[in-house]
Amino acid sequence: MSQKRLHALVDWMKTEHISASFITSKANVFYLSQFYTDPHERIVGLLIFQNEAPLLVCPNMEKEQVRSAGWEHEIIGYSDTDNPWEFIKKATVERNIQIDSLAIEKEHMIYTRVEKINEIFSSPILVSAEEILQELRNIKEPGEIHILREAAKLADFGVEVGVSAIKEGRTESEILATIEYELKKKGIREMSFSTMVLTGEKTAAPHGKPGLTTVKHGDFVLFDLGVVFNGYCSDITRTVALGEVNDKQREVYETVLEAQLAALAVSKPGEEIGLIDRTARSIITEKGYGDYFTHRIGHGLGIDVHEYPSMTATNTLQLRQGMTFTIEPGIYIPGVGGVRIEDDVLITETGFETLTKFPKELQII
């Protein structure tokens, strides 16, 4: 799988007359090598050439993990007292490769590393690699889709645990801890992002912070969570209520649900991404809540929990089979509360599949 991806990147380099690529982000290193790691401040990178075998640069302590991941090419290992840039320069000199232009992830590469690149390669022309890597990662392969389905199942499980843990007087943090504990028992080491459990008025904050707020009778409780499974992310949001809801709460919930279902219905190959957002937004606006839907309809989903494409109302990119993203309309009324419903979505040959399956109808616990 990684060989096919490397070949695609090399073909692009040849077309664009780019001497080499140096790929350093965690997500793209994993995509191209199957080696998944968080290097912190240390350098982990792929050096890819037009006509020579690629190299993977990593700390010595991770070399065995690189081999275990299936990397068959050369590994340049270094210790904490070494200068890895000297090893990178030596590798290109040994291959008699002149680096006149270099593709890098401009949105990821920090300036001090750009200075090192300019130093060892005599200031090559720097070209953005983001666009080609986004294009490659945008269409998921069957193996990736299988992993995303499993990640979505675990997200469903997390919401199920959270709903079961709701009790009057229990804090957001207590419920959150229960969710993550049960997921860790299933082998999940890493969440896609900081798990969100919000209750009462705090549900009006799209990116609210869970804390010691307790669940009260009549409150909405909002769950937003996801897991990292075999390097791929899931992301689900569900909103439930404790005890009862008033007419206003029910209207807000039913409006968000109608908008989400309508947005799903237009998700099929050939449609513009912007139509998904506009479809949901028009329903919410018609019901008088347009000012309270304060974010885009969703985001791309894969190795990163937020990745290309951005699912905005103005995005004219056409949907294609194999794309995966979220659809997550919401209404957030300050001082009152909010509702969001989010699914992970796969574009199929004729339409869509929701990877997350937890029920969306209003649940009153």
C-alpha positions, 0 to 999 in steps of 0.5 A: 500500500505504501509503495503505491503511494510513494510511486504516486508522489514520485510521479508528481515530482517528475511531472513538476521537476522537483528534485526531492521531497522531505515529508515530516508530519506525523500523518503524512509519514504514516500515510507514506510509510505505515510508521505511526509515531509522535516524534515530539521535538525530534525529527522523523521524516521521509526523504524521497527522490525521483530515481533513488530509493527513499530514506526514513530518518528517525531516532535509533530507539524507533528503528525496530518499530519502523521495520515492524511497520513494514518499511523495506527501505533504508533507515537513517537512525540517530541518537540524541547526541547526533546531528541528524541533518549531517546524516541527511546531507551525507545520504544525498552526497553519497547518492550524488543527488543535487537538491535544486528543489525540495517539496515540503509541508509548508504548513507543518515545517517550522522555520528553524528546520527550513534554515537547516534545509537551506544550509545543507542543500544550498537554499533549494527552491521550496515547493508545497507538498500539501496539495498533492498529499491532500489529493492522495489522502482524500480518496480512501482505499478499501483498507483505510475504509475498513479501519475507519469503520472500526474506528466509528464502531468504537466511537458509537461504543463511547457514546453508548457508555456515556449515555449509560453513565448519565445520572443526575448530580454526576459531573461532566468529568466523571462521565468523560472518565467512564467513557475513556476508561471503557475504551481503554479496556478495549485497547484504545490508547489515544482519542482523536481529540479531547473528549467533550461531555457538556451539560446544561447551558454549556452545550451552547459552546461548540468547543466547550470544556468539560469540568465539574458541572453536574447534570440536572433534570431537564438538561441536554447532555452533549457528547463529542468524541472519537478514537484513533484506531490503527492510525485513523480517526473517528468523530461523533456527536450526539445530544441526549436529555435527562428526564424531560425536555421543554417545547423549545428544546424539542424544537431545536433538536428536531431542527438539527436532526432535520438539517442533518438528515437533509445534508446526508441526503444530498451527499452523493458523487458529483455534488458540490461540497458546498451543497451539503452545508447550504442544505443544512443551513437553509433548514436551520435558517428557515426555522429562525436559528440561522444565527446560532449555527456558527460553524461549517457543516463538517470536515474531512476525516482520516488519519487526521481528525480534521483534514482536507477537504473543508466542508464549507458552503463555498467549497465547489469541490465535487464529492467522489467515491471514497471520500470520508468526512463529517456532517455535524450541524448544530444550534447553540443558544447562549444562556440556554443550551445547544444541540449538535448531531454528527456522523462520519460519512463515506461517499459510495458509488451511488450515495453515502454510508454513515459509518457512525450508527448510534441512534439520532432520534431524541433520547430522553434518559 
